[in-house]
């Protein structure tokens, strides 16, 4: 009885050790250890008695050994190094821009002729008249005046008259026919200048040579440009070439109908007496406007008086 009990105890111990070994092997497979080496290092090999199975009790079916659990495969350990990504090819370089050849500047045909250099306009000294246009550019100006243009009828200007070549037609008329006679004289002067090939270079003038109660004698003048070479042109028998009056003068402006010009001369006489100025007997009129209508309220005339 004691032997049986001792044998049974040994058999029970062997079964327990086998079950413990199976569990150890299952755990070792789970954690990835080598089961044989780990088991050999931990549990000694059983003896022959321990390795033999237990006999079943009387009347009982023989015990089936428990099936060994299938060890699960070890879990995959993530790779700490990321897998290399495929290298993307570099984009193709843009097509190079082909430089266009520079077109040379067109070459002028024939040699360039030098252009004449125009001298800068001279600034007149204080009290000096403006330089006429034909002296600045060399082109005659038919509207040029002897000493500029006045702007105020109440203003008396001290000017200096520059001499000009003039085509002259002398005449005599009454005061009643004076305006028409002067207008006809200027038409005749322009026609003669055109016939002789003379360019008009200023506004027409009248120099009153002598005055009486019945009328006056006059020299109608038309400034002209002398052709290159300085030779006096050939003019008709009733005409002659001369020079306009020059020197210091007082300029009075008449801007009213020609019928009212007597009031302008009364103003001139009063001014000369108040200033005690003695003047030459000849008066010079310059017609800034054309003598077309004696009643024109915008008729403009420069009256020059030269002191002695």
Protein Blocks (a to p, Z undefined) as FASTA:
>chain_A
ZZmmmmmmmmmmmmmmmmmmmmmmmmmmmnopafklmmmmmpccddfklmpccdddehia
cdddddddddddddddddfbacdddddddddddddddddddddddddehjaddddddddd
ddddehiacddfklmnopacfkbcfkopafbfkbccdddddddddddddddddfklmmmm
mmmmmmmmmmmmmmnopacfbdcddddfbdcfkbccddddddddddehjiacdddfkbcc
ddddedjdddddddddfklmmmmmmmmmmmmmmnopacdfbdcdddfbacfbfklmkbcc
ddddddZZ
